[in-house]
Amino acid sequence: MTSQTRRRIIGALATAPLWTAGTSVWAQTTSLKISHQFPGGTINEGDFRDRLTRMFAEEVTKRTKGSLKFEIYPGSSLMKVNAQFSAMRKGALDLSLVPLNYAGGEVPETNIGLMPGLVTSYAQGSAWKNAEVGKELARILAEKGILIVSWIWQAGGVASRGKPIVDPADAKGMKVRGGSREMDLILKEAGAAVVTLPSNEIYAAMQTGAMDAAMTSSTSFMSFRLEEVAKALTTGRDKAYWYMFEPLMISKAVFEKLSKDQQAAIMAVGADMEQFALKAAQTDDVAVAAVYQKAGAKVVDLDAATVKKWQDIARATAWKDFAARNANCANLLKLAEKLL
């Protein structure tokens, strides 16, 4: 080897990216897409789930010194709601904030994310992350190609075109959107006819009369302006018989292509976002009541006795059905019940 050749090799190595075990280095700039179904806004205003994705993107970009950048696609502008989970599994979508139970037809275990009566407080839902049930759920999702970045729970209520749905008996004869297989089971047991559609299609269905009532989160009640078509609201601001798990998730295939430092930044910022999400969800539980009262709707809260009525129905129907799906489902339910 001539001295001139040696100098060229040494020069090339000196300018090449440094990849050594244990060394914190940033990979070349990568742009990731975040998709969700909720109305878009800004980092300071709008649906808190959209705001969370923007705050997350800004902070990760900052911590990775610009090596990771993000494009936010709100309002199902990148792909349809129910296509997101499958797209992440395949590595065709990078990140999404979506109700986990929307993937129930593809991965039955995800229906535990909207299991009536199983989570009845924010404290209980928040405990999942570090409890056995959370670790097992994360393991199952990882096997399916999905990683949880932020654990987000939201209380749910019911908006109605006519009378409020408070007691199970109130649902009899009504066309109601439950939002998951398990919610539909308790509604059927109560005598309702179920309607299946994502939350961003509720307004049109209620406006046309194709649906009498809908169960969704406090935030969605406001973001989708359902007070314009509803005459009654049963809130989740004090007590609720269902809470929805709506995490920010990332494709495992995409995540594993990132540098260790980028991966660490994503997970650290994701964890930081959880406190913001909790406070925002609780704030919306209160705010939604004021919005509906101002619009002239009848606003009703639940008491412990009513929550128990729904929970008793859920145990005999939804829980039993879920546990029978497969061994993973049975185990998840058993682990979740430890936190009741």
N, C-alpha and C positions, 0 to 999 in steps of 0.2 A: 504493500500500500504506500503510495507516495505521500509526502508531507502535505501536498496541496489537497489530495483527496481526503486526508485525515482532517484537515482544517474545515473542509466543506461539511463533513459528517458532524464534527463537534459544533459547528455553527448552526446546523439544522436542529440538533438536539437542544441547543440553548434556547431556541425560539419556539420549540414544540410545547404543547400543554403538558403540565407536570402531573403525572398519575402515579402516586406512590401510596402504599398502604398507610392509613392513619393520618395522611396529610389533608388538611381542609383546603380544597381547591374548588373552583366553580367551573362547571362545564360550559360549553358555548351557549349563547342565549337560546332559550326554548320558549315558545309561546303555547300556552294551554287554553283550551276552551272550557268554560263553565256554562252549563245549560240549566234552566229551570222554567217552570210554568207560570211563575208569578209576575205581576205587573212590574215593569222596570221603573227605576227612579234614579236617585243619586246616592252618594255615600252617606248623605245626611238626612235625606227625606225619602219616604215611600215605605213599601212593604219591608219589614225588617229582614226577611229572608233574602231579598235582593240586596239590601244594604250590607248584610253579612258577607255575601259573596264579593262585594266590592271592597269592603274593609279587609277581608282575607287576601284578596288579590294584591291590594296596595301594600300590605304589610309583608307578604311573602316576597314580593318584588324588591322591597327595601332590604329585607334581611339577606337576600341572595345577591345583593348588589347588582340587580338588573339582569341576572342570568336566567330568571324565570319571569315571564310576563304572561298576562292573562287577557282573554277576551270574554266578556260576559254576554250571554244570550238569554234575556228574559222573555217571558210571555210565549214560550214554546216556539221562539223564532228560529231556532237551529234545527230542532226535530220535534216530533210529536211526543207528548208526555210519556206515554207508555212504551216508547221505543228507547228511552234513555238508559234504563238498567241493562238491557240486553246489549246496547251499543258500548257501554262501559266494559262489560264482560269481555267483549271482543277487542277492546282497545280502539274502537272507532270513535268513542267520546272520552274526553279526558276526565272531567268532573261534572257532578250534578248534585243539586240539592232537591231531593224528591221524597215524597212519602214512601217509606220502605215497602209498605204493603202493596203498592202498585205492582210489585214484581211477584205477587203471590201466585199468579198463573204459571210462572216460570220456575220459581223457587218457593215451594209451599212454606218453608220456615220463615220467610219474610213477613207472613201475615201476623206474626206475633207483634209486629209494630203497630197494629191497630186492633188490639184484642180487648173487647169491652170488659170492664170490671177488673182487669188484671193490673192496671196502673191507675191509681185514684188520687195521686198528688204529684207535684213537681219533684218533691224530695225523693219520692219512691222512684220516679223515672230517672232522676239524676244518679241514683245509686246503682243503676244497671251497669254503667260503664266499667266500674271496678269490681263488680260482683260476678259470681259464677255465670249468671245468665248472660251478662254482657260479653264476657270473655268467650263463651261458647258461641254466641251469635256472631261475634267478630271472626271466630275461627271458621264457621260455616260459610260466611260471606267471602272470606279470603280464599277458601277452596273453590268458590264460584267465580273468582276473579275480581272481587270488589273489596276495597279497604275503606273503613269508616274514618273520616277526617275530623268531623265535629259531631258530637252527640247532641241532638236537638229534640226536645219534647214540646208539644203544644196541647193545651186543654181543648176539648171540643164541646160544641153546643148544637142546637137545632134551630134553624130558621124556617118559619112556616108561612104559607100564603094565607092561612086561616087561623084556626085555634092553635095555641102553643102545644107542643108535645112535651109533657112533663112525666107523667106516669106511663108505664107501658101500655095501659088501656087506651091512652090518647092516640096511639098510632094506628089503632084498628081502622081498616078501610082506607087508609091514606097511602098515596104513592110517595115513597121516601127514598132518598139516596143515603145509603149507609157508608159507602166508601171502602168497604172490604168484604170479603166472603163472610167473615165472622160477624161483622156488624149487620150484614144482611140476614144472617141466621136469627139473631135476636129480634130483628124487626119482623121477620116472618112469623116467629113464635108469638109476637105481640099482635099479629093480625094485619100487618101492613103489606102492601105490594112493593117490592124493591125496584129501584131504578139504578142502573150502573153507568156511571160516567165520571170523568175527572172533575176536579173542583172548578177548573176554568170554563166548564160548560154548564154549571149550575144555573147561572143567571138566565140564559136563554130558555132552559127547560122550565124554570119556575115562571118566567114571563109568559110563556105560551100555555101554561097549565098542564104540561106533560108531566110535571112533578109537583106535589103538594108541599113537600118539606125536604130539607137537606141537612145532613150532619157534616160539619166541617170545622176547621179551627177558627178561633176568634179573629185572627189576622185575615184569613180568607173571607170571612163575613164582611170585612171592611174593604179589603183590596179589590174584591169583585163586585162591590157596591150592591150587595144583596138587600140592603135596607130599602132599595128602590122597588123591590118586588115582594118583600116580606111584610106581614102584618104582625108577626110575633117572633120573639127570640127567647130561647131557653139558654141561659149563659153557662159558662164553665168558670166564672170568676171566683166562686167560693168553693163549690164542690162539683165534681164531674165524674161520670161513670166510664169515661174513656179519654185516654190521652194518645196522641198520635206521635210516633217516632218518625222524624223528618230530617234525617242526617245529611250532611255534606259528605259525599263519597268520591273516591277517585278510582279509576281503573288500575288494577294491580299491574297489568302489563305496561301501562304508561309509567306508573310509579317506579317500577323496577328499572326503567331505562334512565332514570335521573341519578345524579350523583348522590352520595350519602349525605352531603351537606344540604342539598336541595330537598331530599326526603325529610331530613330532620326539621328543616324550616317549615315545610308544609304541615307536618304533624304538630309542631309546637304552636304555630299560629292557629291551627284548627282547634287545639285544646283551649287556647286563649279566647276564641270566639264563643265558647260555650256559656260563659258567664253573661256575655252580651245577649245571647239568644234567650237565656232564662229570664232575664230582667225584661226584655222586650216582649216576650210571650205573656208574662204576668201583667205587664202594662196594658197590652192589647185586650186581655180578658176583662179589664175594667173599662177601657176606652170603648169597646164595642157596645156595651150597655148604653152608654151615653149617646152614641151615634144613632142607635135604633130608637131610643126614647125621643130624641130630637126629630126623628123621621115619623114619629107617631105610632110606632109599633109597641105592642105590649111586651114588656120584658119580665121574665120570670127566672128565679134562681132555684137550684136544687137543694134539698136537705138530705141528711144522712140516710133517712128511712127510704127515700125515693131511690137514692144511689144503690142501696142494698137490693131493692126490687129488681133493678136492671142487672145487678151483679148475679143474683140468684138465677135469673133466666140465662145469663151468659154461661154460668157453670154447667148448666144442664144441656146447653146446645152448642155454643161456639167453642167453649173449652174442650168439650168432649169430642167434637168434630175435629178440632185442630190436633189433639193428642193422637187421634186415630190415623192421621195422615202418614206418618212415618216415625221411626225411632227418634230422629233428631227433634221433631216437633214435640213429641211426648216429653223428652228430656228438657227442652227449653221451657215448656210450661211448668214442669216440676221445679226447675231452678227459679223461675220467676215468682212462683207462689211462696218461696222462702222470704220474699221481701214484702209480702202482704201484711 
